[in-house]
Amino acid sequence: MDFARVDEVLRQGVETGAFPGAVILVSRAGKVAYHAAFGSRTLDPAPQPMQLDTTFDLSSLTKPLATTTAFMLLVQERKVRLDDRATRFFPNFGVQGKTYVTCRHLLAHCSGLPAWRPYFREIARCDHEGRLNFLASHGAKEFVYEQIHRERAEYETGTQSVYSDLGFMLLGELVELLTRGPLDRFCRDRVFRPLGLRAMGFIDLTALRARQIAPLADRIAATERCPWRRKVLCGEVHDDNAYAMGGVAGHAGLFASATDIDGLVCRLRACWRGEDDFVAPGLIREFWTRQAAIPGSTWALGWDTPTPEGSSAGQRISARSVGHLGFTGTSLWIDLERDAHVILLTNRVHPRRDNDAIKALRPEVHDAALEALDS
């Protein structure tokens, strides 16, 4: 297999400034076919080379890899059902047109909840005005949960699809309620450690502050020079709301290397084939099936599927595929027909978030990778 074209596209991405650096991992039938690093993990304050084992802020890849996987385990243990209403667990949530929202609606982004709200601004204001250490605290996380419970539905539940961070924040809260502990602990103890994923996990900013320690930034790809945090973010979640919630949230906050993502995906694919009992095959197949009842939606449960035209996964990927993108420049696409997946991790938001040149390069990378596999 010749991955020269993939090399060419990613080197071009670095040279043209689409991203400072990238790590790609292509796997087929459970074996790594290609794994390479390009460019720099940080440019500001000084250039440092990207490495194969660099850890990335995965941003919204948190949704499928952490929150959705955790939720699957809880469904498997019969602690929750996909069609349970949210009000079964959060009685006050049913106000403002949200009475009929189920867990399935939240996973498929058709709950009626808004896409996003700048909760971090109110939390930062309270912190600035004298509520000491409120920012990035457990109290701030509870404040966000309360605000989501009070939100007004923006459309009738189940009638359309609107990608929503709020829905996954609520799913994170539900995991915490059902497991009587923080989301990061459940994911660590039930997913990451059992599967041997050493570099995958959340960075709990509340715990770091209490212990007065800092993460090992020399192994992590830097993200934005944040205008309101007034520093280059490295080892601190980029997403503003996740940061305000303490670094652990259902929609963002997960860090991992390409190797660890590969390890998790290989196990999930084995479950899908019925060769592994970590998740029952029927359950993961349901989560990886597009929710056809929602008009115009490409969403499965916690995972996306390729759009017929203009997909970030390119033109070669099969219709039987699932994947997800992350705002920081990360992506994962799993081609179930080929028994293959492509992990592309970049730090495209370093040092500024308004660089979207990766949009044109992503499909080229996936097309080139799948062409190499097919050859």
N, C-alpha and C positions, 0 to 999 in steps of 0.2 A: 504493500500500500504506500502510495506516494502522497505525503501531506505538504508538498512544496508550495502549492497554491494557498493553503491555510497560512503557512509561514509568511508568504508574500503579503497577504491581506492584513495580517496582524502587525507586521513590521511597518506597513504603510500607515496603519492606524496610529502607531507611535510617532512616526515621522511627521504626520500631518496634524498631530495634536488632538486626535479624537479621544485619546486617553494617554496618561503617562506610561502605563504598563498593563500587561495582561498575562493571565495564566489560562491555558486551555487544556482540557483533558477529554479525550474521545475514547469511549469504551464500546466493545462489542462482545456479546456472549460472556460477559463477566470478566473480560480481560482488557487491560489498558492497551489501546492501539497507538495512542499518540499523547504525549504529555510534554508541554513546552512552556517556557516563560519568556516574556519580552519586556523591554523597557525598564521603567523604574517604579518601585513601590511608593516612593515619595520624591518630590522635587523641591518642596518648600519645608524646612529651611535649607536643606542640602540634598542633592541627588543621592539615592540609594537604590541599588539594583533590585529588580524583581527576582524572586526565587520560586522554585517549584512548590515549596512548602509555605509560601506566604499566606497568611490568614487575612481574609477579607470581611468587611462589613457587608453582609448579604442583603441587607435592607428587606425588601418584600419577599425574598426567597424564604424568609422566616415563616411566612404563611403556610406554604405546603410542607416544608421540611420539618418544622418544629410543631406549630399549632395544629395543623391537620393530622400529622402523624400521631401526636398525643391524643387528639380527639378520636381517631380510629381505634386506638387501644381502649379508650373509655367506652366506645360503642361495643367493642368486642367483649368487654367485661360486663356489659349490660348495665352500666351506670347511667347511660343516657341513650336515647334513640334519636335517629336523624329527624324524625317528624315530631319530636317533642317541641312544644311551644316554649319560647324563651321565658314566658311568664310563669312556667312551672318552677323555674329557678329564681327568677327576678320578678316578683309580683308587681312591682311598680313600673316595670318596663312597658306594660301594655298601653300606656297613655299616648296621646297624640298620633293615633292611627297605626299603632304597632301591635295590636292585640293578637293578630294571627301569624306573627313572625315565628318560624321554626328554625331549628339548627340547620336544616337543609337549606333554607333561604339564606341564612348567614354565610354558609360555605359556598353557595352558588352566586353570591353577590346580587341577590334579587329581593332583599328584605324590605326595601323602602328607605333604609338609612342613607343619609348623605355620604358622599364620597370621603369628605375630609372636613375637619374643623381645626382651627388654630388654638387648641386648648393650651398649648405651651405659653402663649402670650399672657393669658390671665394668671397662670402659675408663676411665670417670671415676674409679673407685676406685683403679685402678693409677696414674693420673695424679696423684691427690691424695696417694697414699702414696709418691711420689718418683720415678716413672718419667717424667721431665721431658719435656713436650711430646708425650706419648703420645696424648692426646686430639686428635682431628682430624688424624691422621697416617697415613702409608702403612702403618706397623706396625699401627695399630689396624684398618685395613681388612683386612690379612692375618689378623689375629686373628679378625675376624668371619667371613671365608671359611672358616677352619679350623673354627670352631664349627658352621657350617652343614653342612660335610662330615660332622661327627660326630653331627648331630641324628638322633633316632629318628623314623621315620615314625609319624604319628598315625593313619593308616588305609591300607588297601591301595591301591597306586597304580592310578589310573584308575577307581576305584569310586565316587567322589564328588568334589564340588568344594568346596574351601575356599580362599578368597581369601588369597594368601600373599605377603607382602613378601619372605620368605626365598627363594622361587623366583626372584624377579626380581633379588635381590642376586646369586644364583648365575648368572643369565643375564648380568648385568653383568660378573661375573668371567670368564665364557666369552668375551664380546666382547673383553675385555682380553687373554685368553690367545691368541685367534686372530689378533688384530691386533698383538700384541706392543707394546701401548701402552695408555694410560689411556682409559677409555670416553669422557670428555669430548673428548679430542683426536680420536678417530675420528668422533664425532658432529659436531664442528666442521668437520673437513676433508672429510667425505664427505656430510654432510647439510646443516648449517646454512649454511656459506659458499657451497657450490655453488648453493643455492636462494635466496641473498640474504637470509637471515634474520638481520638485524643484532643484534637484541636477544635472541635465543634462545641459551641456553647454560647451562652449569653454572658455579658460583662455587667454584673450588678453594681451600678455606681453607688448605690446606698451602702452596700457592704464595703466597697473600696474606701469610701469616705470614712466609715466607722473604724476601719482598720488602719487608715492612713497609709494605704499602699497604692501602687499604680500598676497597670498592665504592662507586659513586655512589648513596648511599642516597636522594638527593632525587628519584630517578626510580622508586623501588621501593615497592610497597605493603608496609607493616609487617605483621608477624604478631603472635605472642604476646609478652607480657611473661613470659619464661621463668623459672619459679621456681628452676631449678638453674643456668641460665646468668646469672641475675640482671640481665637487661636486656631491653629491647624488641628483638626480632629484626627486622632490616631489612637485606637484602643478605646474610643468613646463613641457610642452609637451616633450616626449622622442624623437620623430622623429626629426632627425637633420634638414631636410629641412623645416618642419613645424615650428620648433623653429626659424630658420633663417628668416622665413616669418612673425614672430610675434605671433605665436601660433594659428592662425586661417587660416586653409587651407582646401581645398576640400577633401584631401586624409587622413588627420590625424589632431588631436587636440581636439577631443571631449572627455569630462570627464563625467562619470555618475556612479550611483549605479545600482545594479542589479534590485532594485525595480523600478527605473525610466525606465530602458530598458523594463522591464515587462509591464509597463504602456503603452509605445509606441507600443510594439508588439501586445498587446491585442487590441488596437485600430485599428492597421493595419489589423489584422486578422478579426475583425468585419467588416471592409471595404470590405475585400475580400469575406466575406459571404453575403454582401449586407445589413448589419444591421447598418451601420454607414456611414454618408455622408462626413466625413473628407476628404476621397479620394474616387472617384467614383469606384465601384467594377470592371468595365471593364478595368479601367486604371491600378489598382494595379494588376489585373490578368495578364495584358500584361507585367508589370514589373517583375512579379514572374514566367514567362514562359521562359524556356531555349531557347536560340537563336539557333535553329537547323540548320540554314544555314551556320554556321561557323564550318568547319571540326574539330572534336575532342574537341570542347569547351563544358564546363559544365556551362558557364555563362548565367544567365538571364540578366536583366538590373539593374546593381548596386548590384546585389545579386548573390551568387553562388548556385549551386545545387550539390547534392552528386555524387561523382564519383562511377561507378559501383563496383569498388574494391578499398580497401585501403582508404576509405573516413575518414576524421577526425570526421565525424558524426557517425561512427561505422557501423555495419552491419544490425542493426535492423530498422534503420530509413527508412521511405517509400520513394519511388521515387518522390512522390509529396511533396518535401521539399525544403526550401530555407535557406540559412545561410551565414555566413561570419566568417573569422578569423581576429584577430589582432595580430601584431608582439609582443606586450608586454605580451601576454599570455591570451588574451581574445577570446571568441567565442560565437556565437549565432546560434542555429539551430531551425528552425520552421518546424514541421511536420504537413502539412496541412491535411493529411489524418486522423491523430489522433486528430487534433485540439489541439495540444500541442507544447510547446517549452522548450528548455533547454538553460539557460544562464550560462556560466562558465567563471568567471573572476578570473584571477591569475596575480601575479606580477613576472612572471618567469624570467624577465630581471633584477631583483634585486638580488645581486648588479652588476651582469655582464650579458651582452646580449648573450654570447656564450653558454648558457645553453638551449639545445633543447630537454631535457628529456620529456617535456610535449607532444611531438608528439606521443609517445607510450601510454600515459595515456588518452588522449582525447577520442579516440574511446571506451576505456573501460568505461569511465564515461558515455558516451552517451548510450552505450549498457545497462549498469546497470540501468540507469534512465528510459529508455524506457521499460525495462523488469519489473521494479517496477510498472510503469503505466499500463502495459498490464495485470499485475496480479490482 
